[in-house]
Amino acid sequence: MNLLQPHSGPLSGEVYLPADPDRISWGLLPNAASEPVLTVDSGAAVCLDTISHEGILEDQGRDPAAFFAAAGISGILSDTALVAASGNHDPSTQGPHVLTGPIAINGALPGDVLEVEVLELRRRTDYGVISNRHGKGALPGEYPIAPPGHPDGEPVPPTCTVATVDAAERGVIGVGDGRALRFPLNPFLGIMGVAAATEEPVHSVPPGPHGGNLDIRMLGVGARLYLPVQVPGALFYAGDPHFAMGDGEVALTAFEAPLRATLRFRLHSDPEMRRLAEVLATPFAETRDDHLLIGLDRDLDAAVAQATRNAIAYLGVRHRIPAPIALAYLSATADMRISQVVDIVKGVHCCIRKSDLEGL
């Protein structure tokens, strides 16, 4: 079993932030009252460990060693075991996610934009979990299927499928009859965000203007996420690591498994970036090939509408393209991709090819 334990193995970047119980929050996002566990300057690259919530939750026994042993897997991360034993989680009022941070950025002020560049993602295990629970996912009430003899009217237990990584760096899900489904890996952090401008508790599940649980699988190595700063210092955090996910994340979770991430932070306070953040009022992102404009709403149609408006606004602010022309262009060629439909607030990202904008 390959395990990337805290403080071991490659540690890139200038600062290392482990995910021990004193440097994480479980189920609630950092807010305006949170104290940073690390402070860095703009331009710094931070190597941080993240922990998957799968295998440590209450309905999984809060005992990751026993949970994974039941699936034939021995060996767990020491920080995962410590967090599971910490007792600092109430599933009735908090989300499932474990967040590393927050990290303060010197000089960050509300209205600025924090750029987060994903430099490196390393797998910390070669196993993870895909789970499905009633009332969640794209088919609530249909799945999970009750096991034989399950009492009528009783809650159906979650279905937790343990997936592994093979020697060819593919994800593997056993079918149950000796066969297996194999698929490419695509590591990314489902949660990257800044503290919301409130001192009230912020549940970890729904994304918002602060970022958070965006679950955009295109935000892997090489991607840049732009987060409108809400509070002084920004107070960045990350979590919900994935080895792979399909657009939509229809079961409820995807291939959830821990990652070591190296991220570079750059603070933007120039008028154009502040104007763009003000107009969009949501995070935005880019990959090597695409600009990503995001829509977030409990209603999927409304999320599509917001992503479309944000794409029109982006083309107007950045390239002075009139709105009717921008809408025509988007309809002719831009892709609207569903980020996820399972996080209370649904997500859509509009993909605009960078090559289309060359020379404008």
C-alpha positions as CSV (number, residue, x, y, z in Angstrom):
1,M,0.0,0.0,0.0
2,N,1.4,3.4,-1.1
3,L,0.8,6.0,1.6
4,L,2.0,9.6,1.6
5,Q,2.1,10.2,5.3
6,P,2.3,13.7,6.9
7,H,5.8,15.2,6.6
8,S,7.0,12.3,4.4
9,G,7.8,12.1,0.7
10,P,8.1,15.0,-1.7
11,L,7.4,18.5,-0.2
12,S,7.4,21.1,-2.9
13,G,6.7,24.8,-2.5
14,E,8.2,27.1,0.1
15,V,6.0,26.2,3.1
16,Y,4.4,22.9,4.1
17,L,1.0,22.8,5.9
18,P,0.0,19.4,7.3
19,A,-3.6,18.4,7.9
20,D,-3.5,17.6,11.5
21,P,-6.4,18.4,13.8
22,D,-5.1,21.8,14.8
23,R,-4.9,23.0,11.2
24,I,-8.2,21.8,9.8
25,S,-11.9,22.4,10.2
26,W,-14.4,19.7,9.8
27,G,-17.9,20.4,8.3
28,L,-17.7,24.2,8.5
29,L,-15.8,26.6,6.3
30,P,-13.6,29.4,7.7
31,N,-15.5,32.7,8.2
32,A,-14.7,36.3,9.1
33,A,-14.0,35.3,12.7
34,S,-11.5,32.5,11.9
35,E,-7.9,32.7,12.8
36,P,-5.3,31.8,10.2
37,V,-3.1,28.7,10.7
38,L,-0.5,30.2,8.3
39,T,0.2,33.6,6.8
40,V,2.1,34.1,3.5
41,D,2.9,36.8,1.1
42,S,1.5,37.1,-2.4
43,G,3.5,34.9,-4.8
44,A,4.2,32.2,-2.2
45,A,3.8,28.5,-3.1
46,V,2.3,26.4,-0.3
47,C,2.4,22.6,-0.1
48,L,-0.6,21.4,1.9
49,D,-2.1,18.0,2.7
50,T,-5.8,17.3,2.3
51,I,-7.9,14.6,3.9
52,S,-10.9,12.9,2.4
53,H,-14.1,12.7,4.5
54,E,-15.0,9.3,3.1
55,G,-14.2,6.5,5.5
56,I,-14.3,8.8,8.6
57,L,-18.0,9.8,8.7
58,E,-20.4,8.8,11.4
59,D,-22.5,6.5,9.2
60,Q,-19.2,4.8,8.2
61,G,-18.3,4.1,11.9
62,R,-15.8,7.0,12.5
63,D,-13.0,4.3,12.3
64,P,-11.2,4.5,9.0
65,A,-8.9,1.5,9.7
66,A,-11.9,-0.8,10.3
67,F,-13.9,0.7,7.4
68,F,-11.1,0.1,4.8
69,A,-10.1,-3.2,6.3
70,A,-13.7,-4.4,5.6
71,A,-12.9,-3.7,1.9
72,G,-9.6,-5.6,2.1
73,I,-7.4,-2.6,2.4
74,S,-4.8,-2.2,5.2
75,G,-2.9,1.0,6.0
76,I,-4.4,4.4,6.5
77,L,-3.0,7.9,6.8
78,S,-2.1,9.0,10.4
79,D,-3.7,12.4,10.0
80,T,-6.9,10.8,8.8
81,A,-7.0,8.6,11.9
82,L,-6.3,11.6,14.2
83,V,-9.1,13.7,12.6
84,A,-11.6,10.7,12.8
85,A,-10.8,10.4,16.5
86,S,-11.0,14.1,17.3
87,G,-14.7,14.2,17.9
88,N,-15.0,17.7,16.5
89,H,-17.9,17.0,14.1
90,D,-21.7,17.3,14.3
91,P,-23.3,15.9,11.1
92,S,-26.7,17.3,12.1
93,T,-25.5,20.9,11.6
94,Q,-22.2,20.5,9.6
95,G,-21.1,19.3,6.3
96,P,-18.9,16.3,5.8
97,H,-15.8,17.9,4.4
98,V,-12.4,18.3,6.1
99,L,-10.7,21.7,5.2
100,T,-7.0,22.5,5.5
101,G,-6.4,26.1,6.6
102,P,-7.2,28.9,6.6
103,I,-4.2,30.6,5.1
104,A,-4.0,34.4,5.3
105,I,-2.5,36.4,2.4
106,N,-0.7,39.5,3.6
107,G,-2.4,42.7,2.3
108,A,-5.5,41.0,1.0
109,L,-8.6,43.3,1.3
110,P,-12.2,42.9,0.3
111,G,-12.6,43.6,-3.4
112,D,-9.2,42.2,-4.3
113,V,-9.0,38.9,-6.2
114,L,-6.9,36.0,-5.0
115,E,-5.5,33.9,-7.8
116,V,-4.8,30.2,-6.8
117,E,-2.6,28.4,-9.3
118,V,-2.6,24.6,-9.0
119,L,1.1,23.6,-9.4
120,E,1.1,20.0,-8.3
121,L,-1.3,17.3,-7.0
122,R,0.1,14.0,-5.5
123,R,-2.0,11.1,-4.5
124,R,-1.6,10.2,-0.8
125,T,-3.2,6.8,-1.1
126,D,-4.0,4.4,-3.9
127,Y,-7.6,3.9,-2.8
128,G,-10.7,6.0,-2.1
129,V,-14.5,5.9,-1.9
130,I,-17.6,6.7,-4.0
131,S,-20.7,7.0,-1.9
132,N,-24.5,7.3,-2.4
133,R,-27.0,8.3,0.2
134,H,-30.9,8.7,0.2
135,G,-32.1,12.2,-0.4
136,K,-28.9,13.1,-2.2
137,G,-27.5,12.7,-5.7
138,A,-29.3,12.9,-9.0
139,L,-31.7,10.0,-8.1
140,P,-32.8,10.6,-4.6
141,G,-35.3,8.1,-3.4
142,E,-34.3,5.6,-6.0
143,Y,-30.7,4.9,-4.8
144,P,-29.2,3.5,-2.7
145,I,-31.2,0.2,-3.0
146,A,-32.3,-1.3,0.3
147,P,-30.5,-4.6,1.1
148,P,-32.6,-7.8,1.4
149,G,-34.6,-7.9,4.6
150,H,-34.3,-4.2,5.3
151,P,-37.3,-3.0,7.4
152,D,-39.9,-0.9,5.4
153,G,-39.8,2.7,6.4
154,E,-36.3,2.6,7.9
155,P,-33.6,4.7,6.4
156,V,-31.5,2.8,3.8
157,P,-27.8,2.7,4.7
158,P,-25.4,4.4,2.4
159,T,-23.7,2.5,-0.4
160,C,-20.0,3.0,-0.2
161,T,-18.0,1.7,-3.1
162,V,-14.2,1.4,-2.5
163,A,-12.2,2.2,-5.6
164,T,-8.5,1.6,-6.2
165,V,-5.7,2.7,-8.5
166,D,-3.9,0.1,-10.6
167,A,-0.3,0.0,-11.8
168,A,-1.3,1.8,-15.0
169,E,-2.5,4.8,-13.0
170,R,-6.2,4.0,-13.7
171,G,-9.1,4.0,-11.4
172,V,-10.6,0.6,-10.8
173,I,-14.1,-0.3,-9.6
174,G,-14.9,-4.0,-9.2
175,V,-18.2,-5.1,-10.7
176,G,-18.6,-8.0,-8.2
177,D,-18.2,-10.9,-10.5
178,G,-14.4,-10.8,-11.1
179,R,-14.7,-8.1,-13.7
180,A,-13.7,-4.4,-13.2
181,L,-14.4,-1.0,-14.7
182,R,-11.2,1.0,-15.4
183,F,-11.1,4.7,-16.1
184,P,-8.6,7.6,-16.2
185,L,-7.6,9.6,-13.1
186,N,-8.1,13.3,-13.0
187,P,-7.0,14.7,-9.6
188,F,-8.4,18.0,-8.4
189,L,-9.6,19.7,-5.2
190,G,-13.3,20.0,-5.0
191,I,-13.1,22.7,-2.4
192,M,-11.0,25.8,-2.8
193,G,-12.3,29.1,-1.3
194,V,-11.9,32.1,0.8
195,A,-13.7,33.0,4.0
196,A,-17.2,34.4,3.6
197,A,-18.0,37.9,5.1
198,T,-20.0,36.6,8.0
199,E,-19.3,35.4,11.6
200,E,-22.2,32.9,11.3
201,P,-21.3,29.2,10.7
202,V,-20.8,28.4,7.0
203,H,-21.8,24.9,6.0
204,S,-19.2,23.1,3.9
205,V,-21.6,21.7,1.2
206,P,-23.1,24.6,-0.8
207,P,-20.7,26.7,-2.9
208,G,-21.1,30.5,-3.2
209,P,-19.4,33.8,-4.0
210,H,-16.6,32.7,-1.6
211,G,-15.9,29.6,-3.8
212,G,-15.9,26.6,-1.5
213,N,-17.4,23.3,-2.8
214,L,-17.3,24.2,-6.5
215,D,-16.5,20.7,-7.6
216,I,-15.2,21.7,-11.0
217,R,-13.1,18.8,-12.3
218,M,-11.2,21.1,-14.8
219,L,-9.4,22.7,-11.8
220,G,-6.5,20.2,-11.9
221,V,-2.8,20.9,-12.3
222,G,-2.2,24.0,-14.4
223,A,-5.6,25.6,-13.6
224,R,-6.0,29.0,-12.0
225,L,-9.0,29.8,-9.8
226,Y,-9.8,33.5,-9.1
227,L,-11.6,34.1,-5.8
228,P,-13.1,37.5,-4.9
229,V,-11.7,38.4,-1.5
230,Q,-14.5,38.8,1.1
231,V,-12.5,39.5,4.3
232,P,-9.1,41.0,5.2
233,G,-6.4,38.3,4.6
234,A,-8.7,36.3,2.3
235,L,-8.4,33.2,4.6
236,F,-8.0,30.5,1.9
237,Y,-8.8,26.9,2.5
238,A,-8.9,23.7,0.5
239,G,-10.3,20.2,0.8
240,D,-12.7,17.6,-0.8
241,P,-9.9,16.0,-2.8
242,H,-10.8,13.8,-5.7
243,F,-8.9,11.3,-7.8
244,A,-11.6,11.5,-10.5
245,M,-15.1,12.8,-11.1
246,G,-17.6,13.0,-13.9
247,D,-19.4,16.2,-14.6
248,G,-22.5,16.1,-12.4
249,E,-21.2,13.9,-9.7
250,V,-24.5,12.1,-9.9
251,A,-24.1,9.5,-7.1
252,L,-23.4,12.2,-4.5
253,T,-19.6,11.8,-4.3
254,A,-17.1,10.8,-6.9
255,F,-13.7,9.1,-6.4
256,E,-12.9,10.8,-3.1
257,A,-9.4,10.3,-1.9
258,P,-6.6,12.4,-0.3
259,L,-4.2,14.6,-2.2
260,R,-1.1,16.6,-1.4
261,A,-1.5,19.9,-3.3
262,T,1.1,22.6,-4.1
263,L,-0.7,25.9,-4.7
264,R,0.7,29.4,-5.6
265,F,-1.1,32.4,-4.3
266,R,-1.1,35.8,-6.2
267,L,-3.1,38.8,-5.0
268,H,-4.6,41.1,-7.6
269,S,-5.7,44.6,-6.5
270,D,-5.5,46.4,-9.9
271,P,-8.7,48.2,-11.1
272,E,-9.5,45.8,-13.9
273,M,-9.5,42.7,-11.7
274,R,-11.4,44.4,-9.0
275,R,-14.0,45.5,-11.6
276,L,-14.2,42.0,-13.0
277,A,-14.8,40.5,-9.5
278,E,-17.5,43.1,-8.9
279,V,-19.3,42.4,-12.1
280,L,-19.2,38.6,-11.9
281,A,-19.8,38.3,-8.1
282,T,-18.7,34.6,-8.4
283,P,-15.3,33.0,-8.7
284,F,-13.9,32.5,-12.2
285,A,-11.1,30.3,-13.5
286,E,-8.9,29.3,-16.4
287,T,-7.1,26.3,-17.7
288,R,-4.4,26.1,-20.3
289,D,-7.1,26.2,-23.1
290,D,-10.2,27.7,-21.6
291,H,-11.7,30.5,-19.5
292,L,-14.3,29.2,-17.1
293,L,-17.2,31.4,-16.1
294,I,-19.3,30.0,-13.3
295,G,-23.0,30.0,-12.4
296,L,-24.3,28.9,-9.0
297,D,-27.9,28.5,-7.9
298,R,-30.3,25.9,-6.3
299,D,-32.1,25.8,-9.7
300,L,-30.0,24.4,-12.5
301,D,-31.7,26.7,-15.1
302,A,-30.9,29.7,-13.0
303,A,-27.3,28.5,-12.7
304,V,-27.1,28.2,-16.5
305,A,-28.5,31.7,-16.8
306,Q,-25.9,33.1,-14.3
307,A,-23.0,31.4,-16.1
308,T,-24.2,32.9,-19.4
309,R,-24.5,36.4,-17.9
310,N,-21.1,36.1,-16.4
311,A,-19.6,34.9,-19.7
312,I,-21.2,37.9,-21.4
313,A,-19.8,40.2,-18.7
314,Y,-16.4,38.7,-18.9
315,L,-16.2,39.2,-22.7
316,G,-17.4,42.8,-22.2
317,V,-15.0,43.8,-19.4
318,R,-11.9,42.0,-20.8
319,H,-12.5,42.4,-24.6
320,R,-15.1,45.1,-25.1
321,I,-17.4,42.8,-26.9
322,P,-21.0,44.1,-27.1
323,A,-23.5,41.9,-25.2
324,P,-25.6,40.8,-28.2
325,I,-22.4,39.7,-30.1
326,A,-21.1,37.9,-27.0
327,L,-24.4,36.0,-26.6
328,A,-24.3,35.0,-30.3
329,Y,-20.7,33.8,-29.9
330,L,-21.5,31.8,-26.8
331,S,-24.4,30.1,-28.5
332,A,-22.3,29.2,-31.5
333,T,-19.4,27.6,-29.7
334,A,-19.1,27.8,-25.9
335,D,-19.8,24.7,-23.8
336,M,-22.1,24.8,-20.8
337,R,-20.9,22.0,-18.5
338,I,-22.6,20.9,-15.3
339,S,-20.1,21.0,-12.5
340,Q,-22.3,19.2,-10.0
341,V,-26.0,18.7,-9.2
342,V,-25.5,17.3,-5.6
343,D,-24.3,20.2,-3.4
344,I,-27.6,21.9,-2.7
345,V,-26.5,24.9,-4.8
346,K,-25.9,23.5,-8.3
347,G,-23.0,24.5,-10.5
348,V,-22.5,25.2,-14.2
349,H,-19.3,26.4,-15.9
350,C,-19.2,28.1,-19.3
351,C,-16.1,27.2,-21.2
352,I,-14.7,29.8,-23.6
353,R,-11.7,28.8,-25.7
354,K,-8.7,31.1,-25.3
355,S,-7.7,30.6,-28.9
356,D,-11.0,32.2,-30.0
357,L,-10.0,35.4,-28.3
358,E,-6.5,35.8,-29.7
359,G,-5.9,39.2,-31.3
360,L,-8.9,40.9,-29.8
